[in-house]
């Protein structure tokens, strides 16, 4: 499996996978799903959108973009999405590793995650194994789909 830059042909699958995570309501802060028009605009507005593919099939994606502007514009942020049927196959690790490299290539100096939900143990273990450091905990920083609040754990990795 390889991670490459997305193409227009990938958009329907990128939108489907992204919307799965949004609809799950336990990891992404977004509440609105994407359609073809908003999805095309969203993915093209990123500094980079990477796609994990094998034999033409899309299994996951990531978006990479600045986390802030101006004097903090060297810090980037990313989000990762893996299709429901492909979870548990280490595709997330492939995406994160590619993202770290791409962030360096694009001139970013730090990759920061603002809102990793504390109960997202698999993601947190992956980030920590790859050298990310937790900045602390924000109590009740994420409203889950069912309405209860969970803590979020910001992470960073120097590039």
Phi and psi in radians as a Rosetta constraint file:
Dihedral C 1 N 2 CA 2 C 2 CIRCULARHARMONIC -2.104 0.35
Dihedral N 2 CA 2 C 2 N 3 CIRCULARHARMONIC 2.687 0.35
Dihedral C 2 N 3 CA 3 C 3 CIRCULARHARMONIC -1.922 0.35
Dihedral N 3 CA 3 C 3 N 4 CIRCULARHARMONIC 2.177 0.35
Dihedral C 3 N 4 CA 4 C 4 CIRCULARHARMONIC -2.341 0.35
Dihedral N 4 CA 4 C 4 N 5 CIRCULARHARMONIC 2.972 0.35
Dihedral C 4 N 5 CA 5 C 5 CIRCULARHARMONIC -1.207 0.35
Dihedral N 5 CA 5 C 5 N 6 CIRCULARHARMONIC 2.471 0.35
Dihedral C 5 N 6 CA 6 C 6 CIRCULARHARMONIC -1.164 0.35
Dihedral N 6 CA 6 C 6 N 7 CIRCULARHARMONIC 2.752 0.35
Dihedral C 6 N 7 CA 7 C 7 CIRCULARHARMONIC -2.166 0.35
Dihedral N 7 CA 7 C 7 N 8 CIRCULARHARMONIC 2.940 0.35
Dihedral C 7 N 8 CA 8 C 8 CIRCULARHARMONIC -1.026 0.35
Dihedral N 8 CA 8 C 8 N 9 CIRCULARHARMONIC -0.569 0.35
Dihedral C 8 N 9 CA 9 C 9 CIRCULARHARMONIC -1.118 0.35
Dihedral N 9 CA 9 C 9 N 10 CIRCULARHARMONIC -0.440 0.35
Dihedral C 9 N 10 CA 10 C 10 CIRCULARHARMONIC -1.380 0.35
Dihedral N 10 CA 10 C 10 N 11 CIRCULARHARMONIC -0.288 0.35
Dihedral C 10 N 11 CA 11 C 11 CIRCULARHARMONIC -0.930 0.35
Dihedral N 11 CA 11 C 11 N 12 CIRCULARHARMONIC -0.810 0.35
Dihedral C 11 N 12 CA 12 C 12 CIRCULARHARMONIC -1.008 0.35
Dihedral N 12 CA 12 C 12 N 13 CIRCULARHARMONIC -0.700 0.35
Dihedral C 12 N 13 CA 13 C 13 CIRCULARHARMONIC -1.291 0.35
Dihedral N 13 CA 13 C 13 N 14 CIRCULARHARMONIC -0.673 0.35
Dihedral C 13 N 14 CA 14 C 14 CIRCULARHARMONIC -1.047 0.35
Dihedral N 14 CA 14 C 14 N 15 CIRCULARHARMONIC -0.799 0.35
Dihedral C 14 N 15 CA 15 C 15 CIRCULARHARMONIC -1.114 0.35
Dihedral N 15 CA 15 C 15 N 16 CIRCULARHARMONIC -0.750 0.35
Dihedral C 15 N 16 CA 16 C 16 CIRCULARHARMONIC -1.065 0.35
Dihedral N 16 CA 16 C 16 N 17 CIRCULARHARMONIC -0.818 0.35
Dihedral C 16 N 17 CA 17 C 17 CIRCULARHARMONIC -1.182 0.35
Dihedral N 17 CA 17 C 17 N 18 CIRCULARHARMONIC -0.777 0.35
Dihedral C 17 N 18 CA 18 C 18 CIRCULARHARMONIC -0.996 0.35
Dihedral N 18 CA 18 C 18 N 19 CIRCULARHARMONIC -0.818 0.35
Dihedral C 18 N 19 CA 19 C 19 CIRCULARHARMONIC -1.121 0.35
Dihedral N 19 CA 19 C 19 N 20 CIRCULARHARMONIC -0.570 0.35
Dihedral C 19 N 20 CA 20 C 20 CIRCULARHARMONIC -1.012 0.35
Dihedral N 20 CA 20 C 20 N 21 CIRCULARHARMONIC -0.806 0.35
Dihedral C 20 N 21 CA 21 C 21 CIRCULARHARMONIC -1.196 0.35
Dihedral N 21 CA 21 C 21 N 22 CIRCULARHARMONIC -0.726 0.35
Dihedral C 21 N 22 CA 22 C 22 CIRCULARHARMONIC -1.061 0.35
Dihedral N 22 CA 22 C 22 N 23 CIRCULARHARMONIC -0.802 0.35
Dihedral C 22 N 23 CA 23 C 23 CIRCULARHARMONIC -1.166 0.35
Dihedral N 23 CA 23 C 23 N 24 CIRCULARHARMONIC -0.542 0.35
Dihedral C 23 N 24 CA 24 C 24 CIRCULARHARMONIC -1.044 0.35
Dihedral N 24 CA 24 C 24 N 25 CIRCULARHARMONIC -0.635 0.35
Dihedral C 24 N 25 CA 25 C 25 CIRCULARHARMONIC 1.210 0.35
Dihedral N 25 CA 25 C 25 N 26 CIRCULARHARMONIC 0.446 0.35
Dihedral C 25 N 26 CA 26 C 26 CIRCULARHARMONIC -2.210 0.35
Dihedral N 26 CA 26 C 26 N 27 CIRCULARHARMONIC 0.038 0.35
Dihedral C 26 N 27 CA 27 C 27 CIRCULARHARMONIC -2.442 0.35
Dihedral N 27 CA 27 C 27 N 28 CIRCULARHARMONIC -0.722 0.35
Dihedral C 27 N 28 CA 28 C 28 CIRCULARHARMONIC -1.658 0.35
Dihedral N 28 CA 28 C 28 N 29 CIRCULARHARMONIC 2.478 0.35
Dihedral C 28 N 29 CA 29 C 29 CIRCULARHARMONIC -1.284 0.35
Dihedral N 29 CA 29 C 29 N 30 CIRCULARHARMONIC -0.352 0.35
Dihedral C 29 N 30 CA 30 C 30 CIRCULARHARMONIC -1.108 0.35
Dihedral N 30 CA 30 C 30 N 31 CIRCULARHARMONIC 2.547 0.35
Dihedral C 30 N 31 CA 31 C 31 CIRCULARHARMONIC -2.013 0.35
Dihedral N 31 CA 31 C 31 N 32 CIRCULARHARMONIC -0.356 0.35
Dihedral C 31 N 32 CA 32 C 32 CIRCULARHARMONIC -1.658 0.35
Dihedral N 32 CA 32 C 32 N 33 CIRCULARHARMONIC 2.348 0.35
Dihedral C 32 N 33 CA 33 C 33 CIRCULARHARMONIC -1.440 0.35
Dihedral N 33 CA 33 C 33 N 34 CIRCULARHARMONIC 2.908 0.35
Dihedral C 33 N 34 CA 34 C 34 CIRCULARHARMONIC -1.730 0.35
Dihedral N 34 CA 34 C 34 N 35 CIRCULARHARMONIC 2.563 0.35
Dihedral C 34 N 35 CA 35 C 35 CIRCULARHARMONIC -1.947 0.35
Dihedral N 35 CA 35 C 35 N 36 CIRCULARHARMONIC -3.079 0.35
Dihedral C 35 N 36 CA 36 C 36 CIRCULARHARMONIC -1.054 0.35
Dihedral N 36 CA 36 C 36 N 37 CIRCULARHARMONIC -0.713 0.35
Dihedral C 36 N 37 CA 37 C 37 CIRCULARHARMONIC -1.222 0.35
Dihedral N 37 CA 37 C 37 N 38 CIRCULARHARMONIC -0.900 0.35
Dihedral C 37 N 38 CA 38 C 38 CIRCULARHARMONIC -1.195 0.35
Dihedral N 38 CA 38 C 38 N 39 CIRCULARHARMONIC -0.585 0.35
Dihedral C 38 N 39 CA 39 C 39 CIRCULARHARMONIC -1.153 0.35
Dihedral N 39 CA 39 C 39 N 40 CIRCULARHARMONIC -0.764 0.35
Dihedral C 39 N 40 CA 40 C 40 CIRCULARHARMONIC -1.060 0.35
Dihedral N 40 CA 40 C 40 N 41 CIRCULARHARMONIC -0.763 0.35
Dihedral C 40 N 41 CA 41 C 41 CIRCULARHARMONIC -1.149 0.35
Dihedral N 41 CA 41 C 41 N 42 CIRCULARHARMONIC -0.749 0.35
Dihedral C 41 N 42 CA 42 C 42 CIRCULARHARMONIC -1.099 0.35
Dihedral N 42 CA 42 C 42 N 43 CIRCULARHARMONIC -0.922 0.35
Dihedral C 42 N 43 CA 43 C 43 CIRCULARHARMONIC -1.203 0.35
Dihedral N 43 CA 43 C 43 N 44 CIRCULARHARMONIC -0.567 0.35
Dihedral C 43 N 44 CA 44 C 44 CIRCULARHARMONIC -1.309 0.35
Dihedral N 44 CA 44 C 44 N 45 CIRCULARHARMONIC -0.323 0.35
Dihedral C 44 N 45 CA 45 C 45 CIRCULARHARMONIC -1.456 0.35
Dihedral N 45 CA 45 C 45 N 46 CIRCULARHARMONIC -0.131 0.35
Dihedral C 45 N 46 CA 46 C 46 CIRCULARHARMONIC -1.361 0.35
Dihedral N 46 CA 46 C 46 N 47 CIRCULARHARMONIC 2.735 0.35
Dihedral C 46 N 47 CA 47 C 47 CIRCULARHARMONIC -1.109 0.35
Dihedral N 47 CA 47 C 47 N 48 CIRCULARHARMONIC -0.602 0.35
Dihedral C 47 N 48 CA 48 C 48 CIRCULARHARMONIC -2.795 0.35
Dihedral N 48 CA 48 C 48 N 49 CIRCULARHARMONIC 2.439 0.35
Dihedral C 48 N 49 CA 49 C 49 CIRCULARHARMONIC -2.149 0.35
Dihedral N 49 CA 49 C 49 N 50 CIRCULARHARMONIC 2.028 0.35
Dihedral C 49 N 50 CA 50 C 50 CIRCULARHARMONIC -1.776 0.35
Dihedral N 50 CA 50 C 50 N 51 CIRCULARHARMONIC 2.564 0.35
Dihedral C 50 N 51 CA 51 C 51 CIRCULARHARMONIC -2.251 0.35
Dihedral N 51 CA 51 C 51 N 52 CIRCULARHARMONIC 2.241 0.35
Dihedral C 51 N 52 CA 52 C 52 CIRCULARHARMONIC -1.561 0.35
Dihedral N 52 CA 52 C 52 N 53 CIRCULARHARMONIC 2.050 0.35
Dihedral C 52 N 53 CA 53 C 53 CIRCULARHARMONIC -2.353 0.35
Dihedral N 53 CA 53 C 53 N 54 CIRCULARHARMONIC 2.640 0.35
Dihedral C 53 N 54 CA 54 C 54 CIRCULARHARMONIC -2.545 0.35
Dihedral N 54 CA 54 C 54 N 55 CIRCULARHARMONIC 2.237 0.35
Dihedral C 54 N 55 CA 55 C 55 CIRCULARHARMONIC 0.898 0.35
Dihedral N 55 CA 55 C 55 N 56 CIRCULARHARMONIC 0.698 0.35
Dihedral C 55 N 56 CA 56 C 56 CIRCULARHARMONIC 1.399 0.35
Dihedral N 56 CA 56 C 56 N 57 CIRCULARHARMONIC -0.089 0.35
Dihedral C 56 N 57 CA 57 C 57 CIRCULARHARMONIC -1.647 0.35
Dihedral N 57 CA 57 C 57 N 58 CIRCULARHARMONIC 2.324 0.35
Dihedral C 57 N 58 CA 58 C 58 CIRCULARHARMONIC -1.540 0.35
Dihedral N 58 CA 58 C 58 N 59 CIRCULARHARMONIC 2.229 0.35
Dihedral C 58 N 59 CA 59 C 59 CIRCULARHARMONIC -1.929 0.35
Dihedral N 59 CA 59 C 59 N 60 CIRCULARHARMONIC -0.413 0.35
Dihedral C 59 N 60 CA 60 C 60 CIRCULARHARMONIC -3.015 0.35
Dihedral N 60 CA 60 C 60 N 61 CIRCULARHARMONIC 3.084 0.35
Dihedral C 60 N 61 CA 61 C 61 CIRCULARHARMONIC -2.728 0.35
Dihedral N 61 CA 61 C 61 N 62 CIRCULARHARMONIC 2.879 0.35
Dihedral C 61 N 62 CA 62 C 62 CIRCULARHARMONIC -2.504 0.35
Dihedral N 62 CA 62 C 62 N 63 CIRCULARHARMONIC 2.688 0.35
Dihedral C 62 N 63 CA 63 C 63 CIRCULARHARMONIC -2.043 0.35
Dihedral N 63 CA 63 C 63 N 64 CIRCULARHARMONIC 2.533 0.35
Dihedral C 63 N 64 CA 64 C 64 CIRCULARHARMONIC -2.338 0.35
Dihedral N 64 CA 64 C 64 N 65 CIRCULARHARMONIC 2.300 0.35
Dihedral C 64 N 65 CA 65 C 65 CIRCULARHARMONIC -2.799 0.35
Dihedral N 65 CA 65 C 65 N 66 CIRCULARHARMONIC 2.873 0.35
Dihedral C 65 N 66 CA 66 C 66 CIRCULARHARMONIC -1.057 0.35
Dihedral N 66 CA 66 C 66 N 67 CIRCULARHARMONIC 2.501 0.35
Dihedral C 66 N 67 CA 67 C 67 CIRCULARHARMONIC -1.506 0.35
Dihedral N 67 CA 67 C 67 N 68 CIRCULARHARMONIC -0.352 0.35
Dihedral C 67 N 68 CA 68 C 68 CIRCULARHARMONIC -2.694 0.35
Dihedral N 68 CA 68 C 68 N 69 CIRCULARHARMONIC -2.961 0.35
Dihedral C 68 N 69 CA 69 C 69 CIRCULARHARMONIC -2.177 0.35
Dihedral N 69 CA 69 C 69 N 70 CIRCULARHARMONIC 3.000 0.35
Dihedral C 69 N 70 CA 70 C 70 CIRCULARHARMONIC 0.973 0.35
Dihedral N 70 CA 70 C 70 N 71 CIRCULARHARMONIC -2.167 0.35
Dihedral C 70 N 71 CA 71 C 71 CIRCULARHARMONIC -1.168 0.35
Dihedral N 71 CA 71 C 71 N 72 CIRCULARHARMONIC -0.184 0.35
Dihedral C 71 N 72 CA 72 C 72 CIRCULARHARMONIC -1.982 0.35
Dihedral N 72 CA 72 C 72 N 73 CIRCULARHARMONIC 0.191 0.35
Dihedral C 72 N 73 CA 73 C 73 CIRCULARHARMONIC -1.204 0.35
Dihedral N 73 CA 73 C 73 N 74 CIRCULARHARMONIC -0.146 0.35
Dihedral C 73 N 74 CA 74 C 74 CIRCULARHARMONIC -1.471 0.35
Dihedral N 74 CA 74 C 74 N 75 CIRCULARHARMONIC -0.035 0.35
Dihedral C 74 N 75 CA 75 C 75 CIRCULARHARMONIC -1.746 0.35
Dihedral N 75 CA 75 C 75 N 76 CIRCULARHARMONIC 2.218 0.35
Dihedral C 75 N 76 CA 76 C 76 CIRCULARHARMONIC -1.889 0.35
Dihedral N 76 CA 76 C 76 N 77 CIRCULARHARMONIC 2.956 0.35
Dihedral C 76 N 77 CA 77 C 77 CIRCULARHARMONIC -2.383 0.35
Dihedral N 77 CA 77 C 77 N 78 CIRCULARHARMONIC 2.680 0.35
Dihedral C 77 N 78 CA 78 C 78 CIRCULARHARMONIC -2.546 0.35
Dihedral N 78 CA 78 C 78 N 79 CIRCULARHARMONIC 2.759 0.35
Dihedral C 78 N 79 CA 79 C 79 CIRCULARHARMONIC -2.340 0.35
Dihedral N 79 CA 79 C 79 N 80 CIRCULARHARMONIC 2.562 0.35
Dihedral C 79 N 80 CA 80 C 80 CIRCULARHARMONIC -2.201 0.35
Dihedral N 80 CA 80 C 80 N 81 CIRCULARHARMONIC 2.477 0.35
Dihedral C 80 N 81 CA 81 C 81 CIRCULARHARMONIC -2.459 0.35
Dihedral N 81 CA 81 C 81 N 82 CIRCULARHARMONIC 2.266 0.35
Dihedral C 81 N 82 CA 82 C 82 CIRCULARHARMONIC -2.115 0.35
Dihedral N 82 CA 82 C 82 N 83 CIRCULARHARMONIC 2.406 0.35
Dihedral C 82 N 83 CA 83 C 83 CIRCULARHARMONIC -1.027 0.35
Dihedral N 83 CA 83 C 83 N 84 CIRCULARHARMONIC 2.571 0.35
Dihedral C 83 N 84 CA 84 C 84 CIRCULARHARMONIC -0.922 0.35
Dihedral N 84 CA 84 C 84 N 85 CIRCULARHARMONIC -0.765 0.35
Dihedral C 84 N 85 CA 85 C 85 CIRCULARHARMONIC -1.296 0.35
Dihedral N 85 CA 85 C 85 N 86 CIRCULARHARMONIC -0.154 0.35
Dihedral C 85 N 86 CA 86 C 86 CIRCULARHARMONIC -1.920 0.35
Dihedral N 86 CA 86 C 86 N 87 CIRCULARHARMONIC 0.032 0.35
Dihedral C 86 N 87 CA 87 C 87 CIRCULARHARMONIC -1.209 0.35
Dihedral N 87 CA 87 C 87 N 88 CIRCULARHARMONIC 2.589 0.35
Dihedral C 87 N 88 CA 88 C 88 CIRCULARHARMONIC 1.529 0.35
Dihedral N 88 CA 88 C 88 N 89 CIRCULARHARMONIC 0.107 0.35
Dihedral C 88 N 89 CA 89 C 89 CIRCULARHARMONIC -1.910 0.35
Dihedral N 89 CA 89 C 89 N 90 CIRCULARHARMONIC 0.315 0.35
Dihedral C 89 N 90 CA 90 C 90 CIRCULARHARMONIC 1.167 0.35
Dihedral N 90 CA 90 C 90 N 91 CIRCULARHARMONIC 0.383 0.35
Dihedral C 90 N 91 CA 91 C 91 CIRCULARHARMONIC -1.232 0.35
Dihedral N 91 CA 91 C 91 N 92 CIRCULARHARMONIC -0.625 0.35
Dihedral C 91 N 92 CA 92 C 92 CIRCULARHARMONIC -1.022 0.35
Dihedral N 92 CA 92 C 92 N 93 CIRCULARHARMONIC -0.724 0.35
Dihedral C 92 N 93 CA 93 C 93 CIRCULARHARMONIC -1.091 0.35
Dihedral N 93 CA 93 C 93 N 94 CIRCULARHARMONIC -0.747 0.35
Dihedral C 93 N 94 CA 94 C 94 CIRCULARHARMONIC -1.039 0.35
Dihedral N 94 CA 94 C 94 N 95 CIRCULARHARMONIC -0.753 0.35
Dihedral C 94 N 95 CA 95 C 95 CIRCULARHARMONIC -1.148 0.35
Dihedral N 95 CA 95 C 95 N 96 CIRCULARHARMONIC -0.786 0.35
Dihedral C 95 N 96 CA 96 C 96 CIRCULARHARMONIC -1.123 0.35
Dihedral N 96 CA 96 C 96 N 97 CIRCULARHARMONIC -0.771 0.35
Dihedral C 96 N 97 CA 97 C 97 CIRCULARHARMONIC -1.072 0.35
Dihedral N 97 CA 97 C 97 N 98 CIRCULARHARMONIC -0.744 0.35
Dihedral C 97 N 98 CA 98 C 98 CIRCULARHARMONIC -1.124 0.35
Dihedral N 98 CA 98 C 98 N 99 CIRCULARHARMONIC -0.699 0.35
Dihedral C 98 N 99 CA 99 C 99 CIRCULARHARMONIC -1.102 0.35
Dihedral N 99 CA 99 C 99 N 100 CIRCULARHARMONIC -0.726 0.35
Dihedral C 99 N 100 CA 100 C 100 CIRCULARHARMONIC -1.040 0.35
Dihedral N 100 CA 100 C 100 N 101 CIRCULARHARMONIC -0.769 0.35
Dihedral C 100 N 101 CA 101 C 101 CIRCULARHARMONIC -1.155 0.35
Dihedral N 101 CA 101 C 101 N 102 CIRCULARHARMONIC -0.775 0.35
Dihedral C 101 N 102 CA 102 C 102 CIRCULARHARMONIC -1.132 0.35
Dihedral N 102 CA 102 C 102 N 103 CIRCULARHARMONIC -0.675 0.35
Dihedral C 102 N 103 CA 103 C 103 CIRCULARHARMONIC -1.034 0.35
Dihedral N 103 CA 103 C 103 N 104 CIRCULARHARMONIC -0.768 0.35
Dihedral C 103 N 104 CA 104 C 104 CIRCULARHARMONIC -1.063 0.35
Dihedral N 104 CA 104 C 104 N 105 CIRCULARHARMONIC -0.824 0.35
Dihedral C 104 N 105 CA 105 C 105 CIRCULARHARMONIC -1.031 0.35
Dihedral N 105 CA 105 C 105 N 106 CIRCULARHARMONIC -0.600 0.35
Dihedral C 105 N 106 CA 106 C 106 CIRCULARHARMONIC -1.476 0.35
Dihedral N 106 CA 106 C 106 N 107 CIRCULARHARMONIC 0.019 0.35
Dihedral C 106 N 107 CA 107 C 107 CIRCULARHARMONIC 1.589 0.35
Dihedral N 107 CA 107 C 107 N 108 CIRCULARHARMONIC 0.122 0.35
Dihedral C 107 N 108 CA 108 C 108 CIRCULARHARMONIC -1.297 0.35
Dihedral N 108 CA 108 C 108 N 109 CIRCULARHARMONIC 2.707 0.35
Dihedral C 108 N 109 CA 109 C 109 CIRCULARHARMONIC -1.946 0.35
Dihedral N 109 CA 109 C 109 N 110 CIRCULARHARMONIC -0.365 0.35
Dihedral C 109 N 110 CA 110 C 110 CIRCULARHARMONIC -2.507 0.35
Dihedral N 110 CA 110 C 110 N 111 CIRCULARHARMONIC 2.443 0.35
Dihedral C 110 N 111 CA 111 C 111 CIRCULARHARMONIC -1.891 0.35
Dihedral N 111 CA 111 C 111 N 112 CIRCULARHARMONIC 2.150 0.35
Dihedral C 111 N 112 CA 112 C 112 CIRCULARHARMONIC -2.135 0.35
Dihedral N 112 CA 112 C 112 N 113 CIRCULARHARMONIC 2.339 0.35
Dihedral C 112 N 113 CA 113 C 113 CIRCULARHARMONIC -1.831 0.35
Dihedral N 113 CA 113 C 113 N 114 CIRCULARHARMONIC 2.148 0.35
Dihedral C 113 N 114 CA 114 C 114 CIRCULARHARMONIC -1.462 0.35
Dihedral N 114 CA 114 C 114 N 115 CIRCULARHARMONIC -0.518 0.35
Dihedral C 114 N 115 CA 115 C 115 CIRCULARHARMONIC -2.525 0.35
Dihedral N 115 CA 115 C 115 N 116 CIRCULARHARMONIC 1.127 0.35
Dihedral C 115 N 116 CA 116 C 116 CIRCULARHARMONIC -1.474 0.35
Dihedral N 116 CA 116 C 116 N 117 CIRCULARHARMONIC 2.081 0.35
Dihedral C 116 N 117 CA 117 C 117 CIRCULARHARMONIC -1.162 0.35
Dihedral N 117 CA 117 C 117 N 118 CIRCULARHARMONIC 2.297 0.35
Dihedral C 117 N 118 CA 118 C 118 CIRCULARHARMONIC -0.978 0.35
Dihedral N 118 CA 118 C 118 N 119 CIRCULARHARMONIC -0.605 0.35
Dihedral C 118 N 119 CA 119 C 119 CIRCULARHARMONIC -1.385 0.35
Dihedral N 119 CA 119 C 119 N 120 CIRCULARHARMONIC -0.073 0.35
Dihedral C 119 N 120 CA 120 C 120 CIRCULARHARMONIC -1.433 0.35
Dihedral N 120 CA 120 C 120 N 121 CIRCULARHARMONIC 1.188 0.35
Dihedral C 120 N 121 CA 121 C 121 CIRCULARHARMONIC -1.047 0.35
Dihedral N 121 CA 121 C 121 N 122 CIRCULARHARMONIC -0.727 0.35
Dihedral C 121 N 122 CA 122 C 122 CIRCULARHARMONIC -1.075 0.35
Dihedral N 122 CA 122 C 122 N 123 CIRCULARHARMONIC -0.784 0.35
Dihedral C 122 N 123 CA 123 C 123 CIRCULARHARMONIC -1.146 0.35
Dihedral N 123 CA 123 C 123 N 124 CIRCULARHARMONIC -0.760 0.35
Dihedral C 123 N 124 CA 124 C 124 CIRCULARHARMONIC -1.095 0.35
Dihedral N 124 CA 124 C 124 N 125 CIRCULARHARMONIC -0.740 0.35
Dihedral C 124 N 125 CA 125 C 125 CIRCULARHARMONIC -1.115 0.35
Dihedral N 125 CA 125 C 125 N 126 CIRCULARHARMONIC -0.718 0.35
Dihedral C 125 N 126 CA 126 C 126 CIRCULARHARMONIC -1.062 0.35
Dihedral N 126 CA 126 C 126 N 127 CIRCULARHARMONIC -0.867 0.35
Dihedral C 126 N 127 CA 127 C 127 CIRCULARHARMONIC -1.037 0.35
Dihedral N 127 CA 127 C 127 N 128 CIRCULARHARMONIC -0.780 0.35
Dihedral C 127 N 128 CA 128 C 128 CIRCULARHARMONIC -1.150 0.35
Dihedral N 128 CA 128 C 128 N 129 CIRCULARHARMONIC -0.669 0.35
Dihedral C 128 N 129 CA 129 C 129 CIRCULARHARMONIC -1.117 0.35
Dihedral N 129 CA 129 C 129 N 130 CIRCULARHARMONIC -0.545 0.35
Dihedral C 129 N 130 CA 130 C 130 CIRCULARHARMONIC -1.558 0.35
Dihedral N 130 CA 130 C 130 N 131 CIRCULARHARMONIC 0.105 0.35
Dihedral C 130 N 131 CA 131 C 131 CIRCULARHARMONIC 1.714 0.35
Dihedral N 131 CA 131 C 131 N 132 CIRCULARHARMONIC 0.126 0.35
Dihedral C 131 N 132 CA 132 C 132 CIRCULARHARMONIC -1.235 0.35
Dihedral N 132 CA 132 C 132 N 133 CIRCULARHARMONIC 2.591 0.35
Dihedral C 132 N 133 CA 133 C 133 CIRCULARHARMONIC -2.015 0.35
Dihedral N 133 CA 133 C 133 N 134 CIRCULARHARMONIC 2.384 0.35
Dihedral C 133 N 134 CA 134 C 134 CIRCULARHARMONIC -1.401 0.35
Dihedral N 134 CA 134 C 134 N 135 CIRCULARHARMONIC 2.362 0.35
Dihedral C 134 N 135 CA 135 C 135 CIRCULARHARMONIC -1.546 0.35
Dihedral N 135 CA 135 C 135 N 136 CIRCULARHARMONIC -0.286 0.35
Dihedral C 135 N 136 CA 136 C 136 CIRCULARHARMONIC 2.631 0.35
Dihedral N 136 CA 136 C 136 N 137 CIRCULARHARMONIC -2.753 0.35
Dihedral C 136 N 137 CA 137 C 137 CIRCULARHARMONIC -2.415 0.35
Dihedral N 137 CA 137 C 137 N 138 CIRCULARHARMONIC 2.357 0.35
Dihedral C 137 N 138 CA 138 C 138 CIRCULARHARMONIC -1.854 0.35
Dihedral N 138 CA 138 C 138 N 139 CIRCULARHARMONIC 1.919 0.35
Dihedral C 138 N 139 CA 139 C 139 CIRCULARHARMONIC -1.090 0.35
Dihedral N 139 CA 139 C 139 N 140 CIRCULARHARMONIC 2.256 0.35
Dihedral C 139 N 140 CA 140 C 140 CIRCULARHARMONIC 1.046 0.35
Dihedral N 140 CA 140 C 140 N 141 CIRCULARHARMONIC 0.523 0.35
Dihedral C 140 N 141 CA 141 C 141 CIRCULARHARMONIC -1.361 0.35
Dihedral N 141 CA 141 C 141 N 142 CIRCULARHARMONIC -0.143 0.35
Dihedral C 141 N 142 CA 142 C 142 CIRCULARHARMONIC -2.287 0.35
Dihedral N 142 CA 142 C 142 N 143 CIRCULARHARMONIC 2.196 0.35
Dihedral C 142 N 143 CA 143 C 143 CIRCULARHARMONIC -1.606 0.35
Dihedral N 143 CA 143 C 143 N 144 CIRCULARHARMONIC 1.994 0.35
Dihedral C 143 N 144 CA 144 C 144 CIRCULARHARMONIC -1.244 0.35
Dihedral N 144 CA 144 C 144 N 145 CIRCULARHARMONIC 2.861 0.35
Dihedral C 144 N 145 CA 145 C 145 CIRCULARHARMONIC -0.992 0.35
Dihedral N 145 CA 145 C 145 N 146 CIRCULARHARMONIC -0.605 0.35
Dihedral C 145 N 146 CA 146 C 146 CIRCULARHARMONIC -1.415 0.35
Dihedral N 146 CA 146 C 146 N 147 CIRCULARHARMONIC 0.002 0.35
Dihedral C 146 N 147 CA 147 C 147 CIRCULARHARMONIC 1.744 0.35
Dihedral N 147 CA 147 C 147 N 148 CIRCULARHARMONIC -0.253 0.35
Dihedral C 147 N 148 CA 148 C 148 CIRCULARHARMONIC -1.436 0.35
Dihedral N 148 CA 148 C 148 N 149 CIRCULARHARMONIC 2.790 0.35
Dihedral C 148 N 149 CA 149 C 149 CIRCULARHARMONIC -1.830 0.35
Dihedral N 149 CA 149 C 149 N 150 CIRCULARHARMONIC 2.456 0.35
Dihedral C 149 N 150 CA 150 C 150 CIRCULARHARMONIC -2.200 0.35
Dihedral N 150 CA 150 C 150 N 151 CIRCULARHARMONIC 2.735 0.35
Dihedral C 150 N 151 CA 151 C 151 CIRCULARHARMONIC -1.223 0.35
Dihedral N 151 CA 151 C 151 N 152 CIRCULARHARMONIC 2.656 0.35
Dihedral C 151 N 152 CA 152 C 152 CIRCULARHARMONIC -2.073 0.35
Dihedral N 152 CA 152 C 152 N 153 CIRCULARHARMONIC 2.651 0.35
Dihedral C 152 N 153 CA 153 C 153 CIRCULARHARMONIC -2.178 0.35
Dihedral N 153 CA 153 C 153 N 154 CIRCULARHARMONIC 1.787 0.35
Dihedral C 153 N 154 CA 154 C 154 CIRCULARHARMONIC -1.180 0.35
Dihedral N 154 CA 154 C 154 N 155 CIRCULARHARMONIC 2.497 0.35
Dihedral C 154 N 155 CA 155 C 155 CIRCULARHARMONIC -2.269 0.35
Dihedral N 155 CA 155 C 155 N 156 CIRCULARHARMONIC 2.748 0.35
Dihedral C 155 N 156 CA 156 C 156 CIRCULARHARMONIC -2.532 0.35
Dihedral N 156 CA 156 C 156 N 157 CIRCULARHARMONIC 2.780 0.35
Dihedral C 156 N 157 CA 157 C 157 CIRCULARHARMONIC -2.516 0.35
Dihedral N 157 CA 157 C 157 N 158 CIRCULARHARMONIC 2.175 0.35
Dihedral C 157 N 158 CA 158 C 158 CIRCULARHARMONIC -1.264 0.35
Dihedral N 158 CA 158 C 158 N 159 CIRCULARHARMONIC 2.400 0.35
